[in-house]
Amino acid sequence: MKNENERIIRSTTILGVIRNGKAVLGSDGQVSLGNTIVKHTAKKVRRLYKDSVLAGFAGSAADAFTLLQRFEEKLESQRGNLERSVVELAKDWRSDRYLRRLEAMLIVMDSQHALILSGTGDIIEPEDGIVSIGSGGPYALSAARALAQNTKLDSRTIVEKSLTLAGEICIYTNTNLTIEEL
């Protein structure tokens, strides 16, 4: 049973879309602590390895930064090979006692692959090139899939519109967007 005074941190909507060889990853900027918004302009999306990889994180900020740092190290050691880096991080995540306790998820992308690294160290690559995590992730994912299936919009526009819709629905998501593209 949870302590009534325990504060639950909810802080993210991250959405990535690969369409016509163009990868775009975006996030909202809101960080919430319980039912209070504590920040409007958080940057949850980063460019990595010579601007060839995008990464976005959800979950506890300290845990997410730890995973992001480990992923960057894997990218460097694998000379930018996204798939190998993800597999090596997942191995560490599953075998390292410290990493197993981290409460975070990552989306990592290059122009060909969009991957989710789950909180259990699993690697997920949806076949449609659309990925999302975080509190508003299901809303953004639904909107992105509908737009991808029924319009000719480019990946950046799909990410912008989908994150905006998620921000209008999810109380843990705002419309202060950060968007990176390859």
Accessible surface in RSA format (square Angstrom, percent):
REM  Atomic radii and reference values for relative SASA: ProtOr
REM  Chains: A
REM  Algorithm: Lee & Richards
REM  Probe-radius: 1.40
REM  Slices: 20
REM RES _ NUM      All-atoms   Total-Side   Main-Chain    Non-polar    All polar
REM                ABS   REL    ABS   REL    ABS   REL    ABS   REL    ABS   REL
RES MET A   1   243.15 125.9 151.95 100.6  91.20 217.1 127.92 108.8 115.23 152.7
RES LYS A   2   129.21  63.0 111.80  68.6  17.41  41.5  83.70  75.3  45.50  48.5
RES ASN A   3    93.76  64.7  77.14  74.5  16.62  40.0  31.66  76.2  62.10  60.0
RES GLU A   4   174.94 100.4 138.32 104.6  36.62  87.2  58.89 113.9 116.05  94.7
RES ASN A   5   129.45  89.3 107.76 104.1  21.70  52.2  30.51  73.4  98.94  95.6
RES GLU A   6    95.30  54.7  72.53  54.9  22.77  54.2  32.62  63.1  62.68  51.2
RES ARG A   7   144.71  60.8 122.21  62.3  22.49  53.6  37.66  51.5 107.05  64.9
RES ILE A   8    66.36  37.8  60.86  45.3   5.50  13.2  64.50  46.4   1.86   5.0
RES ILE A   9    95.06  54.1  69.51  51.8  25.55  61.6  69.51  50.1  25.55  69.3
RES ARG A  10    93.15  39.1  89.34  45.5   3.81   9.1  10.25  14.0  82.91  50.2
RES SER A  11    12.48  10.5   8.54  11.4   3.94   9.1   3.72   7.9   8.76  12.3
RES THR A  12     4.65   3.3   4.13   4.2   0.52   1.2   1.25   1.7   3.40   5.1
RES THR A  13     0.00   0.0   0.00   0.0   0.00   0.0   0.00   0.0   0.00   0.0
RES ILE A  14     0.00   0.0   0.00   0.0   0.00   0.0   0.00   0.0   0.00   0.0
RES LEU A  15     0.00   0.0   0.00   0.0   0.00   0.0   0.00   0.0   0.00   0.0
RES GLY A  16     0.00   0.0   0.00   N/A   0.00   0.0   0.00   0.0   0.00   0.0
RES VAL A  17     1.42   0.9   1.42   1.3   0.00   0.0   1.42   1.2   0.00   0.0
RES ILE A  18    29.34  16.7  18.00  13.4  11.33  27.3  18.00  13.0  11.33  30.8
RES ARG A  19    50.58  21.2  44.19  22.5   6.39  15.2  16.18  22.1  34.41  20.9
RES ASN A  20   144.88  99.9  98.09  94.8  46.80 112.7  41.76 100.5 103.13  99.7
RES GLY A  21    54.37  67.1   0.00   N/A  54.37  67.1  30.96  85.0  23.41  52.4
RES LYS A  22    77.52  37.8  76.79  47.1   0.73   1.7  40.76  36.7  36.76  39.2
RES ALA A  23     0.00   0.0   0.00   0.0   0.00   0.0   0.00   0.0   0.00   0.0
RES VAL A  24     0.00   0.0   0.00   0.0   0.00   0.0   0.00   0.0   0.00   0.0
RES LEU A  25     0.00   0.0   0.00   0.0   0.00   0.0   0.00   0.0   0.00   0.0
RES GLY A  26     0.00   0.0   0.00   N/A   0.00   0.0   0.00   0.0   0.00   0.0
RES SER A  27     0.00   0.0   0.00   0.0   0.00   0.0   0.00   0.0   0.00   0.0
RES ASP A  28     0.00   0.0   0.00   0.0   0.00   0.0   0.00   0.0   0.00   0.0
RES GLY A  29     0.71   0.9   0.00   N/A   0.71   0.9   0.71   2.0   0.00   0.0
RES GLN A  30     5.40   3.0   5.40   3.9   0.00   0.0   0.00   0.0   5.40   4.1
RES VAL A  31    36.86  24.3  36.86  33.4   0.00   0.0  36.86  32.0   0.00   0.0
RES SER A  32     2.99   2.5   2.71   3.6   0.28   0.6   2.02   4.3   0.96   1.4
RES LEU A  33    56.02  31.2  55.79  39.9   0.23   0.6  55.79  39.2   0.23   0.6
RES GLY A  34    22.56  27.8   0.00   N/A  22.56  27.8  21.57  59.2   0.99   2.2
RES ASN A  35   149.61 103.2 113.26 109.4  36.36  87.5  42.24 101.7 107.37 103.8
RES THR A  36    64.23  45.7  60.48  61.3   3.75   8.9  46.12  61.9  18.11  27.4
RES ILE A  37    83.18  47.3  60.80  45.3  22.38  53.9  60.80  43.8  22.38  60.7
RES VAL A  38    82.85  54.5  46.56  42.2  36.29  87.5  53.36  46.4  29.49  80.0
RES LYS A  39   101.99  49.8  97.54  59.8   4.45  10.6  50.06  45.1  51.92  55.3
RES HIS A  40   106.84  58.4 104.11  72.4   2.73   7.0  68.80  70.9  38.04  44.3
RES THR A  41    76.11  54.1  69.54  70.5   6.57  15.6  49.48  66.5  26.62  40.2
RES ALA A  42    12.08  11.1  10.68  16.5   1.40   3.2  11.21  15.8   0.87   2.3
RES LYS A  43   123.62  60.3 114.51  70.3   9.11  21.7  76.56  68.9  47.06  50.1
RES LYS A  44     5.99   2.9   5.99   3.7   0.00   0.0   5.99   5.4   0.00   0.0
RES VAL A  45     6.72   4.4   0.00   0.0   6.72  16.2   0.00   0.0   6.72  18.2
RES ARG A  46    69.36  29.1  66.01  33.6   3.35   8.0  34.45  47.1  34.90  21.2
RES ARG A  47    88.70  37.2  64.02  32.6  24.68  58.8  27.92  38.2  60.78  36.8
RES LEU A  48    10.01   5.6   5.49   3.9   4.52  11.4  10.01   7.0   0.00   0.0
RES TYR A  49    38.48  18.0  27.34  15.6  11.14  29.0  17.87  13.4  20.61  25.4
RES LYS A  50   172.56  84.2 130.56  80.1  42.00 100.0 101.04  90.9  71.52  76.2
RES ASP A  51    87.08  61.0  76.10  75.7  10.98  26.0  15.07  35.5  72.01  71.8
RES SER A  52    50.10  42.3  41.22  55.0   8.89  20.5  44.19  94.1   5.92   8.3
RES VAL A  53     1.87   1.2   1.87   1.7   0.00   0.0   1.87   1.6   0.00   0.0
RES LEU A  54     0.00   0.0   0.00   0.0   0.00   0.0   0.00   0.0   0.00   0.0
RES ALA A  55     0.00   0.0   0.00   0.0   0.00   0.0   0.00   0.0   0.00   0.0
RES GLY A  56     0.00   0.0   0.00   N/A   0.00   0.0   0.00   0.0   0.00   0.0
RES PHE A  57    12.16   6.1  12.16   7.5   0.00   0.0  12.16   7.4   0.00   0.0
RES ALA A  58     7.06   6.5   6.16   9.5   0.90   2.0   6.80   9.6   0.25   0.7
RES GLY A  59    33.02  40.7   0.00   N/A  33.02  40.7  25.82  70.9   7.20  16.1
RES SER A  60    33.43  28.2  28.96  38.7   4.46  10.3  13.07  27.8  20.36  28.5
RES ALA A  61    59.37  54.6  52.50  81.0   6.87  15.6  53.45  75.3   5.92  15.7
RES ALA A  62    71.99  66.2  60.41  93.2  11.58  26.3  67.48  95.0   4.51  11.9
RES ASP A  63    26.10  18.3  26.10  26.0   0.00   0.0   0.00   0.0  26.10  26.0
RES ALA A  64     0.00   0.0   0.00   0.0   0.00   0.0   0.00   0.0   0.00   0.0
RES PHE A  65    94.08  47.1  90.20  55.9   3.88  10.1  90.55  54.9   3.54  10.1
RES THR A  66    32.49  23.1  29.43  29.8   3.06   7.3  14.15  19.0  18.34  27.7
RES LEU A  67     0.00   0.0   0.00   0.0   0.00   0.0   0.00   0.0   0.00   0.0
RES LEU A  68     9.67   5.4   9.67   6.9   0.00   0.0   9.67   6.8   0.00   0.0
RES GLN A  69   108.51  60.7 106.74  78.0   1.77   4.2  28.56  60.8  79.95  60.6
RES ARG A  70    66.88  28.1  66.82  34.1   0.05   0.1   9.18  12.5  57.70  35.0
RES PHE A  71     0.00   0.0   0.00   0.0   0.00   0.0   0.00   0.0   0.00   0.0
RES GLU A  72    74.37  42.7  73.41  55.5   0.96   2.3  13.78  26.7  60.58  49.5
RES GLU A  73    89.85  51.6  82.16  62.2   7.69  18.3  44.28  85.6  45.57  37.2
RES LYS A  74    42.08  20.5  42.02  25.8   0.07   0.2   8.61   7.8  33.47  35.7
RES LEU A  75     1.18   0.7   1.18   0.8   0.00   0.0   1.18   0.8   0.00   0.0
RES GLU A  76   111.38  63.9  99.73  75.5  11.65  27.7  43.83  84.8  67.55  55.1
RES SER A  77    76.55  64.7  44.94  60.0  31.61  72.8  52.31 111.4  24.24  34.0
RES GLN A  78    48.84  27.3  39.23  28.7   9.61  22.9   3.80   8.1  45.04  34.2
RES ARG A  79   200.36  84.1 181.19  92.4  19.18  45.7  63.31  86.5 137.06  83.1
RES GLY A  80    18.46  22.8   0.00   N/A  18.46  22.8   4.03  11.1  14.42  32.3
RES ASN A  81    59.13  40.8  49.30  47.6   9.83  23.7  17.57  42.3  41.56  40.2
RES LEU A  82     5.19   2.9   1.01   0.7   4.18  10.5   1.01   0.7   4.18  11.3
RES GLU A  83    82.74  47.5  80.67  61.0   2.07   4.9  24.32  47.0  58.42  47.7
RES ARG A  84   150.22  63.1 147.02  74.9   3.20   7.6  35.48  48.5 114.74  69.5
RES SER A  85     0.00   0.0   0.00   0.0   0.00   0.0   0.00   0.0   0.00   0.0
RES VAL A  86     0.95   0.6   0.95   0.9   0.00   0.0   0.95   0.8   0.00   0.0
RES VAL A  87    66.87  44.0  66.72  60.4   0.15   0.4  66.72  58.0   0.15   0.4
RES GLU A  88    51.47  29.5  51.46  38.9   0.01   0.0   4.78   9.2  46.69  38.1
RES LEU A  89     0.00   0.0   0.00   0.0   0.00   0.0   0.00   0.0   0.00   0.0
RES ALA A  90     7.69   7.1   7.63  11.8   0.06   0.1   7.69  10.8   0.00   0.0
RES LYS A  91   116.62  56.9 109.60  67.3   7.02  16.7  73.43  66.1  43.19  46.0
RES ASP A  92    37.37  26.2  36.66  36.5   0.71   1.7   4.83  11.4  32.54  32.5
RES TRP A  93     1.32   0.5   1.26   0.6   0.06   0.1   1.23   0.7   0.09   0.1
RES ARG A  94   128.48  53.9 117.24  59.8  11.24  26.8  44.08  60.2  84.40  51.2
RES SER A  95    84.38  71.3  58.36  77.9  26.02  59.9  48.73 103.8  35.65  50.0
RES ASP A  96    47.15  33.0  39.99  39.8   7.16  16.9  13.13  30.9  34.02  33.9
RES ARG A  97   173.63  72.9 167.90  85.6   5.73  13.6  44.67  61.0 128.96  78.2
RES TYR A  98   121.59  56.8 118.69  67.5   2.91   7.6  90.81  68.2  30.78  37.9
RES LEU A  99     0.00   0.0   0.00   0.0   0.00   0.0   0.00   0.0   0.00   0.0
RES ARG A 100   125.01  52.5 102.49  52.2  22.51  53.6  42.30  57.8  82.71  50.1
RES ARG A 101   177.85  74.7 156.38  79.7  21.48  51.1  68.58  93.7 109.27  66.2
RES LEU A 102    10.49   5.8   5.31   3.8   5.17  13.0   5.31   3.7   5.17  13.9
RES GLU A 103   128.98  74.1 120.41  91.1   8.58  20.4  45.03  87.1  83.95  68.5
RES ALA A 104     5.30   4.9   0.00   0.0   5.30  12.0   2.15   3.0   3.14   8.3
RES MET A 105    59.85  31.0  59.85  39.6   0.00   0.0  29.74  25.3  30.11  39.9
RES LEU A 106     0.00   0.0   0.00   0.0   0.00   0.0   0.00   0.0   0.00   0.0
RES ILE A 107     0.00   0.0   0.00   0.0   0.00   0.0   0.00   0.0   0.00   0.0
RES VAL A 108     0.00   0.0   0.00   0.0   0.00   0.0   0.00   0.0   0.00   0.0
RES MET A 109     0.00   0.0   0.00   0.0   0.00   0.0   0.00   0.0   0.00   0.0
RES ASP A 110    29.47  20.6  29.47  29.3   0.00   0.0  10.67  25.1  18.80  18.8
RES SER A 111    49.22  41.6  44.90  59.9   4.32  10.0  17.41  37.1  31.81  44.6
RES GLN A 112   139.53  78.0 114.09  83.4  25.44  60.6  30.63  65.2 108.90  82.6
RES HIS A 113    41.85  22.9  41.62  28.9   0.23   0.6  30.69  31.6  11.16  13.0
RES ALA A 114     2.36   2.2   0.36   0.6   2.00   4.6   0.36   0.5   2.00   5.3
RES LEU A 115     6.59   3.7   6.59   4.7   0.00   0.0   6.59   4.6   0.00   0.0
RES ILE A 116    16.99   9.7  16.99  12.7   0.00   0.0  16.99  12.2   0.00   0.0
RES LEU A 117     0.00   0.0   0.00   0.0   0.00   0.0   0.00   0.0   0.00   0.0
RES SER A 118    14.46  12.2  14.46  19.3   0.00   0.0  14.46  30.8   0.00   0.0
RES GLY A 119    32.59  40.2   0.00   N/A  32.59  40.2  18.34  50.3  14.26  31.9
RES THR A 120    93.82  66.7  78.92  80.0  14.90  35.5  83.57 112.2  10.25  15.5
RES GLY A 121     1.16   1.4   0.00   N/A   1.16   1.4   0.00   0.0   1.16   2.6
RES ASP A 122    55.90  39.2  53.02  52.8   2.88   6.8  15.68  36.9  40.22  40.1
RES ILE A 123    67.33  38.3  37.60  28.0  29.73  71.6  37.60  27.1  29.73  80.7
RES ILE A 124    79.28  45.1  76.01  56.6   3.28   7.9  79.28  57.1   0.00   0.0
RES GLU A 125    83.30  47.8  55.79  42.2  27.51  65.5  21.01  40.6  62.29  50.9
RES PRO A 126    26.13  19.0  14.43  13.2  11.70  42.5  21.87  18.1   4.26  26.5
RES GLU A 127   178.40 102.4 139.03 105.2  39.37  93.7  71.16 137.6 107.24  87.6
RES ASP A 128    61.51  43.1  37.41  37.2  24.10  57.0  40.62  95.6  20.89  20.8
RES GLY A 129    13.66  16.8   0.00   N/A  13.66  16.8  12.89  35.4   0.77   1.7
RES ILE A 130     5.31   3.0   4.91   3.7   0.40   1.0   4.91   3.5   0.40   1.1
RES VAL A 131     0.95   0.6   0.00   0.0   0.95   2.3   0.95   0.8   0.00   0.0
RES SER A 132    16.03  13.5   2.88   3.8  13.15  30.3   0.00   0.0  16.03  22.5
RES ILE A 133     8.06   4.6   1.71   1.3   6.34  15.3   8.06   5.8   0.00   0.0
RES GLY A 134    28.37  35.0   0.00   N/A  28.37  35.0  12.65  34.7  15.71  35.2
RES SER A 135    40.35  34.1  12.23  16.3  28.13  64.8  16.46  35.0  23.90  33.5
RES GLY A 136     0.00   0.0   0.00   N/A   0.00   0.0   0.00   0.0   0.00   0.0
RES GLY A 137     0.94   1.2   0.00   N/A   0.94   1.2   0.94   2.6   0.00   0.0
RES PRO A 138    86.17  62.8  80.46  73.3   5.71  20.7  84.63  69.9   1.54   9.6
RES TYR A 139    94.82  44.3  87.42  49.7   7.39  19.2  46.43  34.9  48.38  59.6
RES ALA A 140     0.00   0.0   0.00   0.0   0.00   0.0   0.00   0.0   0.00   0.0
RES LEU A 141    40.94  22.8  40.94  29.3   0.00   0.0  40.94  28.7   0.00   0.0
RES SER A 142    74.20  62.7  62.82  83.8  11.38  26.2  38.25  81.5  35.95  50.4
RES ALA A 143    14.90  13.7   5.77   8.9   9.13  20.8  14.39  20.3   0.51   1.4
RES ALA A 144     0.00   0.0   0.00   0.0   0.00   0.0   0.00   0.0   0.00   0.0
RES ARG A 145    90.36  37.9  90.05  45.9   0.31   0.7  24.56  33.6  65.80  39.9
RES ALA A 146    51.50  47.4  45.63  70.4   5.87  13.4  49.96  70.4   1.54   4.1
RES LEU A 147    34.64  19.3  34.21  24.5   0.43   1.1  34.64  24.3   0.00   0.0
RES ALA A 148    24.68  22.7  14.62  22.6  10.06  22.9  14.86  20.9   9.81  26.0
RES GLN A 149   139.70  78.1 103.60  75.7  36.10  86.0  40.29  85.8  99.41  75.4
RES ASN A 150   116.15  80.1  81.42  78.7  34.73  83.6  32.08  77.2  84.08  81.3
RES THR A 151    48.51  34.5  32.88  33.3  15.63  37.2  42.56  57.2   5.95   9.0
RES LYS A 152   201.50  98.3 170.16 104.4  31.34  74.6 120.42 108.4  81.08  86.4
RES LEU A 153    53.20  29.6  48.27  34.5   4.94  12.4  51.82  36.4   1.38   3.7
RES ASP A 154    69.10  48.4  62.29  62.0   6.81  16.1  31.30  73.7  37.80  37.7
RES SER A 155     0.69   0.6   0.00   0.0   0.69   1.6   0.00   0.0   0.69   1.0
RES ARG A 156    80.52  33.8  80.52  41.0   0.00   0.0  25.99  35.5  54.53  33.0
RES THR A 157    36.81  26.2  36.81  37.3   0.01   0.0  14.94  20.1  21.87  33.1
RES ILE A 158     0.00   0.0   0.00   0.0   0.00   0.0   0.00   0.0   0.00   0.0
RES VAL A 159     0.00   0.0   0.00   0.0   0.00   0.0   0.00   0.0   0.00   0.0
RES GLU A 160    60.89  35.0  60.67  45.9   0.22   0.5  15.77  30.5  45.13  36.8
RES LYS A 161   100.91  49.2  96.11  59.0   4.80  11.4  46.72  42.1  54.19  57.7
RES SER A 162     0.00   0.0   0.00   0.0   0.00   0.0   0.00   0.0   0.00   0.0
RES LEU A 163     0.00   0.0   0.00   0.0   0.00   0.0   0.00   0.0   0.00   0.0
RES THR A 164    47.98  34.1  47.98  48.6   0.00   0.0  35.33  47.4  12.65  19.1
RES LEU A 165    80.18  44.7  80.18  57.4   0.00   0.0  80.18  56.3   0.00   0.0
RES ALA A 166     0.00   0.0   0.00   0.0   0.00   0.0   0.00   0.0   0.00   0.0
RES GLY A 167    16.33  20.1   0.00   N/A  16.33  20.1   0.00   0.0  16.33  36.6
RES GLU A 168   123.39  70.8  83.67  63.3  39.72  94.6  41.10  79.5  82.29  67.2
RES ILE A 169   102.51  58.3  77.57  57.8  24.93  60.1  82.33  59.3  20.17  54.7
RES CYS A 170    11.41   8.6   5.45   6.1   5.96  14.0   3.87   9.8   7.54   8.1
RES ILE A 171   134.44  76.5 114.65  85.4  19.79  47.7 122.62  88.3  11.82  32.1
RES TYR A 172    46.47  21.7  46.47  26.4   0.00   0.0  21.59  16.2  24.88  30.7
RES THR A 173     5.89   4.2   0.00   0.0   5.89  14.0   0.00   0.0   5.89   8.9
RES ASN A 174    23.08  15.9  19.29  18.6   3.79   9.1  21.17  51.0   1.90   1.8
RES THR A 175    74.51  53.0  54.95  55.7  19.56  46.6  20.74  27.9  53.77  81.3
RES ASN A 176    62.72  43.3  53.22  51.4   9.51  22.9  22.27  53.6  40.45  39.1
RES LEU A 177    48.82  27.2  20.41  14.6  28.41  71.4  20.46  14.4  28.37  76.3
RES THR A 178    20.36  14.5  16.13  16.4   4.22  10.1  17.36  23.3   3.00   4.5
RES ILE A 179    27.86  15.9   6.13   4.6  21.73  52.4   6.13   4.4  21.73  59.0
RES GLU A 180    45.78  26.3  44.27  33.5   1.52   3.6   1.80   3.5  43.98  35.9
RES GLU A 181    43.73  25.1  39.23  29.7   4.50  10.7  22.96  44.4  20.77  17.0
RES LEU A 182    51.38  28.6  13.49   9.7  37.89  95.2  46.55  32.7   4.84  13.0
END  Absolute sums over single chains surface
CHAIN  1 A     9436.9       7741.5       1695.5       4684.6       4752.3
END  Absolute sums over all chains
TOTAL          9436.9       7741.5       1695.5       4684.6       4752.3
